[in-house]
Amino acid sequence: MGGMRVELVTGDITAEQVDAIVNAANTSLLGGGGVDGAIHRKGGPAILEECRALRASRYGRGLPVGQAVATTAGRLPARWVIHTVGPVWSATEDRSALLRGCYERSLEVAGGLGAASVAFPLISSGVYRWPKEDAVVQALAGMRTAPAGVELLRLVLFDDETRQTAERVLQTLER
């Protein structure tokens, strides 16, 4: 994909040594389950403190779906956490643009920070029930919008089965 490198890995996103880790946050920005809870737990109280400040200032009603905002990474091995809120999958409404927007807005924020490397989870594919194959399609489409200066995009997948699905999707898109 262009001049940037895309990597698909199985692992724990909180262990990624990159400039920015993307958090699949909830609208409250105050932590939750899944990736969001893990990032808040391992990153420590500095992340929550900055999220509370964001809620008290710009995001009183919470972070809207598809938008992104950065905080410190606290004790994580990254410099920043970029929080984005994915849509809940719907069988009756196409919310694909919102999901792609999570990746696009996160990359805009990363570019503004000067991040050269960004690790993403597969947004909305857990408790928000987005079908994994299409979640990968939307992720890769959104990643194509990476600004100049972002050299490495890493999609950190929860298990080997999901990584294998992602590899198949990427091969199909590269044809």
C-alpha positions as CSV (number, residue, x, y, z in Angstrom):
1,M,0.0,0.0,0.0
2,G,1.9,3.0,-1.3
3,G,5.2,3.8,0.5
4,M,4.0,2.6,3.9
5,R,4.4,-0.9,5.3
6,V,1.3,-2.7,6.5
7,E,1.8,-5.6,9.0
8,L,-0.7,-8.1,10.2
9,V,0.2,-9.7,13.5
10,T,-1.4,-11.7,16.2
11,G,-0.8,-10.3,19.6
12,D,-1.5,-7.9,22.5
13,I,-1.9,-4.4,21.3
14,T,-0.8,-3.0,24.7
15,A,2.7,-4.5,24.1
16,E,3.2,-2.8,20.7
17,Q,6.3,-0.7,20.5
18,V,5.1,2.0,18.1
19,D,4.6,5.7,18.3
20,A,0.8,5.5,18.6
21,I,-1.6,2.7,19.7
22,V,-5.2,3.1,18.6
23,N,-7.8,2.3,21.3
24,A,-11.2,0.9,20.3
25,A,-12.8,3.1,22.9
26,N,-16.4,3.7,24.0
27,T,-18.0,7.1,23.7
28,S,-17.4,7.8,27.4
29,L,-13.6,7.7,26.9
30,L,-13.5,6.4,30.5
31,G,-12.4,2.8,29.9
32,G,-14.5,-0.3,29.4
33,G,-14.0,-3.9,28.3
34,G,-11.9,-5.5,25.7
35,V,-9.1,-3.5,24.1
36,D,-10.3,-0.3,25.8
37,G,-10.1,-1.9,29.3
38,A,-6.7,-3.4,28.6
39,I,-5.3,-0.1,27.4
40,H,-6.6,1.7,30.4
41,R,-5.4,-1.0,32.9
42,K,-1.9,-1.4,31.4
43,G,-1.4,2.3,30.5
44,G,-2.3,3.4,34.1
45,P,-4.1,6.4,35.5
46,A,-2.5,9.1,33.2
47,I,-4.6,8.0,30.3
48,L,-7.9,8.2,32.3
49,E,-6.8,11.6,33.7
50,E,-6.4,13.0,30.2
51,C,-9.7,11.3,29.0
52,R,-11.5,13.0,31.9
53,A,-10.0,16.3,30.9
54,L,-11.3,15.8,27.3
55,R,-14.7,15.0,28.7
56,A,-14.7,18.1,30.8
57,S,-13.7,20.3,27.8
58,R,-14.4,19.3,24.2
59,Y,-16.3,16.1,24.6
60,G,-18.9,16.6,27.3
61,R,-21.3,14.2,25.6
62,G,-18.5,11.8,24.8
63,L,-16.5,11.1,21.7
64,P,-18.7,10.7,18.6
65,V,-18.6,7.4,16.6
66,G,-16.0,7.6,13.9
67,Q,-14.0,10.4,15.5
68,A,-10.5,10.2,17.1
69,V,-8.6,12.0,19.8
70,A,-5.1,11.4,21.4
71,T,-3.9,11.2,24.9
72,T,-0.6,10.1,26.6
73,A,0.1,6.4,26.5
74,G,1.0,6.4,30.2
75,R,2.9,3.2,31.0
76,L,2.4,1.7,27.5
77,P,5.5,1.3,25.3
78,A,4.0,3.9,22.9
79,R,4.1,7.7,23.0
80,W,0.3,8.2,22.5
81,V,-3.0,6.5,22.6
82,I,-5.4,7.5,19.9
83,H,-9.0,6.8,21.0
84,T,-11.7,6.2,18.4
85,V,-15.2,4.9,18.8
86,G,-16.3,2.2,16.3
87,P,-19.9,1.7,15.2
88,V,-22.0,-1.3,16.3
89,W,-22.6,-3.6,13.3
90,S,-26.1,-3.6,11.9
91,A,-27.7,-6.0,9.4
92,T,-30.2,-3.3,8.3
93,E,-28.0,-0.2,8.0
94,D,-24.7,0.2,6.2
95,R,-22.3,1.8,8.7
96,S,-19.1,1.0,6.8
97,A,-18.2,4.6,6.3
98,L,-18.3,5.2,10.0
99,L,-15.9,2.2,10.6
100,R,-13.5,3.4,7.8
101,G,-13.7,6.8,9.4
102,C,-12.3,5.4,12.6
103,Y,-9.1,4.5,10.8
104,E,-9.0,7.7,8.7
105,R,-9.5,10.0,11.7
106,S,-7.0,8.1,13.8
107,L,-4.5,8.5,11.0
108,E,-5.2,12.2,10.7
109,V,-4.5,12.5,14.5
110,A,-1.4,10.4,14.1
111,G,-0.1,12.6,11.3
112,G,-0.7,15.7,13.4
113,L,1.3,14.2,16.3
114,G,4.2,13.2,14.0
115,A,3.7,9.5,14.6
116,A,5.6,7.3,12.1
117,S,4.2,4.0,13.4
118,V,0.7,3.2,14.4
119,A,-0.8,-0.1,15.8
120,F,-4.6,-0.7,15.4
121,P,-6.9,-3.3,16.8
122,L,-9.6,-4.6,14.5
123,I,-12.2,-2.0,15.5
124,S,-15.8,-3.0,16.1
125,S,-15.1,-6.7,15.6
126,G,-15.5,-7.7,19.2
127,V,-18.5,-6.9,21.3
128,Y,-19.8,-4.6,18.5
129,R,-20.2,-7.7,16.4
130,W,-18.8,-6.5,13.0
131,P,-18.1,-9.5,10.8
132,K,-14.3,-10.0,10.9
133,E,-13.7,-10.3,7.1
134,D,-15.6,-7.0,6.4
135,A,-13.9,-5.4,9.4
136,V,-10.6,-6.2,7.8
137,V,-11.8,-4.8,4.4
138,Q,-12.9,-1.5,6.1
139,A,-9.6,-1.3,8.2
140,L,-7.4,-1.7,5.1
141,A,-9.5,0.8,3.1
142,G,-9.2,3.3,5.9
143,M,-5.5,2.7,6.3
144,R,-4.9,3.7,2.7
145,T,-5.5,7.3,3.7
146,A,-2.4,7.4,5.9
147,P,-0.7,10.8,5.7
148,A,2.9,11.3,4.6
149,G,5.3,10.5,7.4
150,V,3.3,7.5,8.7
151,E,5.6,4.6,7.6
152,L,4.3,1.6,9.5
153,L,0.7,0.5,10.1
154,R,0.3,-2.6,12.1
155,L,-3.1,-4.4,12.5
156,V,-2.9,-6.3,15.7
157,L,-5.3,-9.2,15.7
158,F,-6.6,-11.1,18.7
159,D,-6.0,-14.6,17.4
160,D,-4.4,-16.6,14.6
161,E,-7.7,-17.4,12.9
162,T,-8.5,-13.6,12.6
163,R,-4.9,-12.9,11.3
164,Q,-5.3,-15.6,8.7
165,T,-8.6,-14.0,7.6
166,A,-6.9,-10.7,7.4
167,E,-4.0,-12.2,5.3
168,R,-6.6,-13.6,2.8
169,V,-8.4,-10.3,2.6
170,L,-5.1,-8.4,2.0
171,Q,-4.0,-10.8,-0.7
172,T,-7.4,-10.4,-2.5
173,L,-7.2,-6.6,-2.3
174,E,-3.6,-6.5,-3.6
175,R,-4.6,-8.4,-6.8
